[in-house]
Amino acid sequence: MSQISIEGMEFFAHHGCFKEEQIIGTKFIVDFFCEANTLEAEKTDNLHKTVNYQSLYLLIQQEMEQKSNLLEHVARRTLDKIMETFPQIETAEIKIAKLNPPLGGKVDRVCVSLSSEEIVD
């Protein structure tokens, strides 16, 4: 098993419970980590035998463009889509950080992290 990560992906999106957040938007940072069997790619140097980082990035970007009230919803929706799209990924974790959240004081970020191993009903 190999560990693959794409870290520090920056997006401007419109997630949040407040009307202003949905209109004005803010910056988000996404980190993604996964374990995948890359043995064939290691031997053959063939991109089609591993997780294509660009395709993964574009999927995350597409999910970040869809408005949601909660980071938890964005994270679960994104993680589920990744696991459905990339069957070679065994386990995955996503962390989404909202920069400068409107909490009434100075806060750098709030974050939600989810794992594909968590059970969802």
Backbone as JSON Lines, residues from 0, in Angstrom:
{"i":0,"aa":"M","n":[0.84,-1.18,0.0],"ca":[0.0,0.0,0.0],"c":[0.88,1.24,0.0]}
{"i":1,"aa":"S","n":[0.49,2.19,-0.79],"ca":[1.18,3.48,-0.83],"c":[0.3,4.54,-0.2]}
{"i":2,"aa":"Q","n":[0.93,5.51,0.39],"ca":[0.21,6.68,0.9],"c":[0.38,7.8,-0.11]}
{"i":3,"aa":"I","n":[-0.73,8.35,-0.53],"ca":[-0.74,9.46,-1.49],"c":[-1.45,10.62,-0.84]}
{"i":4,"aa":"S","n":[-0.91,11.81,-1.01],"ca":[-1.59,12.98,-0.47],"c":[-1.49,14.15,-1.43]}
{"i":5,"aa":"I","n":[-2.51,14.97,-1.4],"ca":[-2.51,16.27,-2.08],"c":[-2.85,17.26,-0.98]}
{"i":6,"aa":"E","n":[-1.92,18.13,-0.66],"ca":[-2.09,19.01,0.49],"c":[-2.06,20.48,0.08]}
{"i":7,"aa":"G","n":[-2.82,21.27,0.81],"ca":[-2.81,22.71,0.61],"c":[-3.56,23.19,-0.62]}
{"i":8,"aa":"M","n":[-4.57,22.43,-1.05],"ca":[-5.38,22.88,-2.19],"c":[-6.22,24.07,-1.72]}
{"i":9,"aa":"E","n":[-6.13,25.17,-2.42],"ca":[-6.85,26.37,-2.01],"c":[-8.01,26.64,-2.97]}
{"i":10,"aa":"F","n":[-9.18,26.87,-2.38],"ca":[-10.38,27.14,-3.16],"c":[-11.11,28.35,-2.58]}
{"i":11,"aa":"F","n":[-11.78,29.08,-3.43],"ca":[-12.69,30.12,-2.99],"c":[-14.08,29.56,-3.21]}
{"i":12,"aa":"A","n":[-14.87,29.49,-2.13],"ca":[-16.19,28.85,-2.22],"c":[-17.19,29.58,-1.34]}
{"i":13,"aa":"H","n":[-18.43,29.14,-1.41],"ca":[-19.55,29.81,-0.74],"c":[-20.27,28.88,0.23]}
{"i":14,"aa":"H","n":[-19.53,28.25,1.14],"ca":[-20.12,27.36,2.13],"c":[-20.33,28.11,3.43]}
{"i":15,"aa":"G","n":[-21.45,27.84,4.08],"ca":[-21.7,28.43,5.39],"c":[-23.17,28.55,5.69]}
{"i":16,"aa":"C","n":[-23.46,28.68,6.96],"ca":[-24.86,28.79,7.42],"c":[-25.41,30.2,7.3]}
{"i":17,"aa":"F","n":[-24.51,31.18,7.3],"ca":[-24.96,32.57,7.22],"c":[-25.16,32.98,5.76]}
{"i":18,"aa":"K","n":[-26.2,33.74,5.51],"ca":[-26.53,34.2,4.16],"c":[-25.33,34.92,3.53]}
{"i":19,"aa":"E","n":[-24.64,35.73,4.33],"ca":[-23.49,36.48,3.83],"c":[-22.39,35.55,3.3]}
{"i":20,"aa":"E","n":[-22.18,34.43,4.0],"ca":[-21.16,33.47,3.57],"c":[-21.51,32.88,2.21]}
{"i":21,"aa":"Q","n":[-22.78,32.62,2.0],"ca":[-23.23,32.04,0.74],"c":[-23.12,33.04,-0.4]}
{"i":22,"aa":"I","n":[-23.15,34.34,-0.07],"ca":[-23.06,35.38,-1.1],"c":[-21.61,35.81,-1.33]}
{"i":23,"aa":"I","n":[-20.92,36.16,-0.26],"ca":[-19.56,36.71,-0.36],"c":[-18.52,35.64,-0.62]}
{"i":24,"aa":"G","n":[-18.64,34.5,0.09],"ca":[-17.67,33.42,-0.04],"c":[-16.41,33.69,0.76]}
{"i":25,"aa":"T","n":[-15.55,32.7,0.82],"ca":[-14.28,32.82,1.52],"c":[-13.32,31.74,1.02]}
{"i":26,"aa":"K","n":[-12.11,31.75,1.55],"ca":[-11.1,30.77,1.15],"c":[-11.18,29.52,2.01]}
{"i":27,"aa":"F","n":[-10.9,28.4,1.37],"ca":[-10.86,27.1,2.03],"c":[-9.55,26.42,1.63]}
{"i":28,"aa":"I","n":[-9.02,25.64,2.54],"ca":[-7.84,24.82,2.26],"c":[-8.26,23.36,2.44]}
{"i":29,"aa":"V","n":[-7.94,22.53,1.45],"ca":[-8.3,21.11,1.51],"c":[-7.03,20.27,1.45]}
{"i":30,"aa":"D","n":[-6.95,19.32,2.36],"ca":[-5.87,18.33,2.36],"c":[-6.53,16.96,2.18]}
{"i":31,"aa":"F","n":[-5.92,16.15,1.32],"ca":[-6.47,14.82,1.04],"c":[-5.37,13.79,1.19]}
{"i":32,"aa":"F","n":[-5.7,12.69,1.86],"ca":[-4.75,11.6,2.09],"c":[-5.44,10.29,1.75]}
{"i":33,"aa":"C","n":[-4.71,9.37,1.13],"ca":[-5.3,8.07,0.84],"c":[-4.24,6.98,0.81]}
{"i":34,"aa":"E","n":[-4.72,5.77,0.91],"ca":[-3.89,4.59,0.72],"c":[-4.42,3.84,-0.49]}
{"i":35,"aa":"A","n":[-3.51,3.48,-1.38],"ca":[-3.89,2.78,-2.6],"c":[-2.81,1.78,-2.96]}
{"i":36,"aa":"N","n":[-3.22,0.74,-3.66],"ca":[-2.27,-0.23,-4.15],"c":[-1.66,0.32,-5.45]}
{"i":37,"aa":"T","n":[-0.39,0.67,-5.38],"ca":[0.29,1.25,-6.55],"c":[1.39,0.34,-7.1]}
{"i":38,"aa":"L","n":[1.36,-0.91,-6.73],"ca":[2.43,-1.84,-7.13],"c":[2.59,-1.9,-8.65]}
{"i":39,"aa":"E","n":[1.49,-1.98,-9.39],"ca":[1.57,-2.03,-10.86],"c":[2.18,-0.74,-11.43]}
{"i":40,"aa":"A","n":[1.82,0.39,-10.89],"ca":[2.38,1.66,-11.34],"c":[3.87,1.73,-11.03]}
{"i":41,"aa":"E","n":[4.24,1.22,-9.88],"ca":[5.66,1.21,-9.5],"c":[6.49,0.39,-10.49]}
{"i":42,"aa":"K","n":[5.92,-0.7,-10.96],"ca":[6.64,-1.6,-11.87],"c":[6.6,-1.12,-13.32]}
{"i":43,"aa":"T","n":[5.47,-0.52,-13.72],"ca":[5.28,-0.22,-15.14],"c":[5.46,1.24,-15.52]}
{"i":44,"aa":"D","n":[5.47,2.13,-14.53],"ca":[5.54,3.58,-14.79],"c":[4.34,4.05,-15.62]}
{"i":45,"aa":"N","n":[3.18,3.41,-15.39],"ca":[1.97,3.68,-16.15],"c":[0.98,4.45,-15.27]}
{"i":46,"aa":"L","n":[0.64,5.66,-15.69],"ca":[-0.28,6.52,-14.94],"c":[-1.63,5.86,-14.7]}
{"i":47,"aa":"H","n":[-2.08,5.03,-15.63],"ca":[-3.39,4.4,-15.52],"c":[-3.43,3.3,-14.44]}
{"i":48,"aa":"K","n":[-2.29,2.99,-13.86],"ca":[-2.21,1.96,-12.82],"c":[-2.15,2.57,-11.42]}
{"i":49,"aa":"T","n":[-2.39,3.87,-11.32],"ca":[-2.36,4.53,-10.02],"c":[-3.47,5.57,-9.96]}
{"i":50,"aa":"V","n":[-3.49,6.35,-8.9],"ca":[-4.46,7.43,-8.75],"c":[-3.92,8.66,-9.49]}
{"i":51,"aa":"N","n":[-4.69,9.15,-10.44],"ca":[-4.28,10.32,-11.2],"c":[-4.53,11.56,-10.35]}
{"i":52,"aa":"Y","n":[-3.46,12.24,-9.95],"ca":[-3.57,13.38,-9.04],"c":[-4.4,14.51,-9.64]}
{"i":53,"aa":"Q","n":[-4.25,14.73,-10.94],"ca":[-5.0,15.81,-11.57],"c":[-6.5,15.5,-11.58]}
{"i":54,"aa":"S","n":[-6.86,14.28,-11.88],"ca":[-8.27,13.9,-11.87],"c":[-8.85,14.02,-10.46]}
{"i":55,"aa":"L","n":[-8.07,13.65,-9.48],"ca":[-8.49,13.75,-8.09],"c":[-8.7,15.22,-7.7]}
{"i":56,"aa":"Y","n":[-7.74,16.06,-8.07],"ca":[-7.85,17.5,-7.79],"c":[-9.11,18.09,-8.44]}
{"i":57,"aa":"L","n":[-9.35,17.76,-9.69],"ca":[-10.5,18.3,-10.41],"c":[-11.82,17.85,-9.78]}
{"i":58,"aa":"L","n":[-11.86,16.62,-9.28],"ca":[-13.07,16.15,-8.6],"c":[-13.3,16.95,-7.32]}
{"i":59,"aa":"I","n":[-12.24,17.16,-6.54],"ca":[-12.36,17.94,-5.31],"c":[-12.78,19.37,-5.64]}
{"i":60,"aa":"Q","n":[-12.2,19.94,-6.66],"ca":[-12.56,21.3,-7.08],"c":[-14.04,21.38,-7.44]}
{"i":61,"aa":"Q","n":[-14.53,20.41,-8.17],"ca":[-15.93,20.37,-8.58],"c":[-16.85,20.29,-7.36]}
{"i":62,"aa":"E","n":[-16.51,19.47,-6.39],"ca":[-17.32,19.35,-5.18],"c":[-17.27,20.63,-4.35]}
{"i":63,"aa":"M","n":[-16.13,21.3,-4.31],"ca":[-16.02,22.55,-3.55],"c":[-16.86,23.67,-4.17]}
{"i":64,"aa":"E","n":[-17.15,23.58,-5.45],"ca":[-17.95,24.6,-6.13],"c":[-19.44,24.51,-5.79]}
{"i":65,"aa":"Q","n":[-19.88,23.38,-5.24],"ca":[-21.29,23.2,-4.88],"c":[-21.52,23.74,-3.47]}
{"i":66,"aa":"K","n":[-22.41,24.73,-3.36],"ca":[-22.68,25.35,-2.07],"c":[-23.26,24.35,-1.08]}
{"i":67,"aa":"S","n":[-22.82,24.49,0.17],"ca":[-23.37,23.71,1.28],"c":[-23.37,24.59,2.52]}
{"i":68,"aa":"N","n":[-24.26,24.27,3.45],"ca":[-24.28,24.99,4.72],"c":[-23.13,24.55,5.62]}
{"i":69,"aa":"L","n":[-22.83,23.24,5.62],"ca":[-21.89,22.68,6.58],"c":[-20.65,22.09,5.91]}
{"i":70,"aa":"L","n":[-19.49,22.32,6.55],"ca":[-18.26,21.69,6.08],"c":[-18.36,20.17,6.18]}
{"i":71,"aa":"E","n":[-19.08,19.68,7.18],"ca":[-19.26,18.25,7.33],"c":[-19.92,17.65,6.09]}
{"i":72,"aa":"H","n":[-20.89,18.36,5.54],"ca":[-21.59,17.89,4.35],"c":[-20.66,17.92,3.13]}
{"i":73,"aa":"V","n":[-19.91,18.99,2.98],"ca":[-18.96,19.09,1.86],"c":[-17.95,17.95,1.94]}
{"i":74,"aa":"A","n":[-17.41,17.72,3.13],"ca":[-16.39,16.68,3.31],"c":[-16.95,15.3,3.0]}
{"i":75,"aa":"R","n":[-18.13,14.97,3.53],"ca":[-18.71,13.64,3.29],"c":[-19.04,13.44,1.82]}
{"i":76,"aa":"R","n":[-19.67,14.45,1.22],"ca":[-20.05,14.36,-0.19],"c":[-18.81,14.15,-1.06]}
{"i":77,"aa":"T","n":[-17.75,14.89,-0.77],"ca":[-16.51,14.8,-1.54],"c":[-15.84,13.45,-1.35]}
{"i":78,"aa":"L","n":[-15.76,13.02,-0.12],"ca":[-15.12,11.74,0.18],"c":[-15.87,10.59,-0.47]}
{"i":79,"aa":"D","n":[-17.19,10.61,-0.39],"ca":[-17.99,9.56,-1.01],"c":[-17.78,9.53,-2.52]}
{"i":80,"aa":"K","n":[-17.74,10.69,-3.15],"ca":[-17.53,10.78,-4.61],"c":[-16.15,10.24,-4.99]}
{"i":81,"aa":"I","n":[-15.14,10.57,-4.19],"ca":[-13.78,10.07,-4.45],"c":[-13.75,8.55,-4.37]}
{"i":82,"aa":"M","n":[-14.34,7.98,-3.32],"ca":[-14.31,6.53,-3.14],"c":[-15.09,5.82,-4.26]}
{"i":83,"aa":"E","n":[-16.12,6.46,-4.76],"ca":[-16.91,5.9,-5.86],"c":[-16.14,5.98,-7.18]}
{"i":84,"aa":"T","n":[-15.4,7.06,-7.38],"ca":[-14.72,7.32,-8.65],"c":[-13.38,6.6,-8.77]}
{"i":85,"aa":"F","n":[-12.7,6.41,-7.65],"ca":[-11.36,5.81,-7.67],"c":[-11.37,4.5,-6.89]}
{"i":86,"aa":"P","n":[-11.76,3.39,-7.52],"ca":[-11.86,2.12,-6.79],"c":[-10.52,1.6,-6.28]}
{"i":87,"aa":"Q","n":[-9.42,2.1,-6.82],"ca":[-8.1,1.65,-6.36],"c":[-7.72,2.24,-5.0]}
{"i":88,"aa":"I","n":[-8.49,3.24,-4.53],"ca":[-8.25,3.81,-3.21],"c":[-8.89,2.92,-2.16]}
{"i":89,"aa":"E","n":[-8.07,2.46,-1.22],"ca":[-8.55,1.58,-0.16],"c":[-9.18,2.38,0.98]}
{"i":90,"aa":"T","n":[-8.46,3.37,1.47],"ca":[-8.96,4.25,2.53],"c":[-8.57,5.68,2.2]}
{"i":91,"aa":"A","n":[-9.34,6.62,2.72],"ca":[-9.05,8.02,2.43],"c":[-9.47,8.9,3.6]}
{"i":92,"aa":"E","n":[-8.85,10.05,3.67],"ca":[-9.21,11.06,4.66],"c":[-9.16,12.42,3.99]}
{"i":93,"aa":"I","n":[-10.11,13.26,4.35],"ca":[-10.14,14.62,3.81],"c":[-10.25,15.59,4.98]}
{"i":94,"aa":"K","n":[-9.54,16.69,4.86],"ca":[-9.6,17.76,5.85],"c":[-9.92,19.05,5.11]}
{"i":95,"aa":"I","n":[-10.99,19.73,5.53],"ca":[-11.38,20.99,4.92],"c":[-11.32,22.07,5.98]}
{"i":96,"aa":"A","n":[-10.58,23.13,5.68],"ca":[-10.44,24.26,6.59],"c":[-11.07,25.5,5.97]}
{"i":97,"aa":"K","n":[-11.9,26.18,6.74],"ca":[-12.47,27.47,6.33],"c":[-11.63,28.55,7.0]}
{"i":98,"aa":"L","n":[-11.04,29.42,6.18],"ca":[-10.2,30.49,6.72],"c":[-11.05,31.68,7.16]}
{"i":99,"aa":"N","n":[-10.65,32.31,8.24],"ca":[-11.32,33.5,8.78],"c":[-12.83,33.31,8.94]}
{"i":100,"aa":"P","n":[-13.26,32.3,9.68],"ca":[-14.7,32.06,9.84],"c":[-15.34,33.17,10.68]}
{"i":101,"aa":"P","n":[-16.59,33.49,10.39],"ca":[-17.28,34.57,11.12],"c":[-17.83,34.09,12.46]}
{"i":102,"aa":"L","n":[-16.95,34.0,13.45],"ca":[-17.37,33.49,14.76],"c":[-17.46,34.59,15.82]}
{"i":103,"aa":"G","n":[-17.27,35.83,15.42],"ca":[-17.38,36.93,16.37],"c":[-16.07,37.36,16.99]}
{"i":104,"aa":"G","n":[-14.97,36.81,16.54],"ca":[-13.65,37.16,17.04],"c":[-12.6,36.68,16.05]}
{"i":105,"aa":"K","n":[-11.33,36.92,16.39],"ca":[-10.25,36.51,15.49],"c":[-10.02,35.0,15.59]}
{"i":106,"aa":"V","n":[-10.29,34.32,14.5],"ca":[-10.07,32.88,14.4],"c":[-9.43,32.63,13.05]}
{"i":107,"aa":"D","n":[-8.3,31.95,13.03],"ca":[-7.61,31.66,11.77],"c":[-8.41,30.74,10.86]}
{"i":108,"aa":"R","n":[-8.92,29.66,11.46],"ca":[-9.63,28.65,10.65],"c":[-10.43,27.71,11.53]}
{"i":109,"aa":"V","n":[-11.42,27.11,10.91],"ca":[-12.12,25.97,11.51],"c":[-11.95,24.82,10.52]}
{"i":110,"aa":"C","n":[-11.86,23.61,11.05],"ca":[-11.58,22.46,10.19],"c":[-12.51,21.3,10.5]}
{"i":111,"aa":"V","n":[-12.77,20.51,9.46],"ca":[-13.47,19.25,9.6],"c":[-12.63,18.19,8.9]}
{"i":112,"aa":"S","n":[-12.41,17.07,9.56],"ca":[-11.7,15.94,8.98],"c":[-12.6,14.72,9.02]}
{"i":113,"aa":"L","n":[-12.67,14.01,7.92],"ca":[-13.46,12.78,7.83],"c":[-12.64,11.69,7.19]}
{"i":114,"aa":"S","n":[-12.96,10.46,7.55],"ca":[-12.27,9.29,7.02],"c":[-13.28,8.41,6.3]}
{"i":115,"aa":"S","n":[-12.83,7.74,5.27],"ca":[-13.69,6.81,4.55],"c":[-14.04,5.61,5.4]}
{"i":116,"aa":"E","n":[-13.31,5.37,6.46],"ca":[-13.55,4.23,7.33],"c":[-14.7,4.48,8.31]}
{"i":117,"aa":"E","n":[-15.15,5.73,8.4],"ca":[-16.25,6.06,9.3],"c":[-17.55,5.58,8.67]}
{"i":118,"aa":"I","n":[-18.43,5.02,9.47],"ca":[-19.69,4.49,8.99],"c":[-20.71,5.61,8.84]}
{"i":119,"aa":"V","n":[-21.39,5.62,7.71],"ca":[-22.42,6.62,7.45],"c":[-23.74,5.89,7.23]}
{"i":120,"aa":"D","n":[-24.78,6.29,7.95],"ca":[-26.11,5.68,7.77],"c":[-26.92,6.46,6.78]}
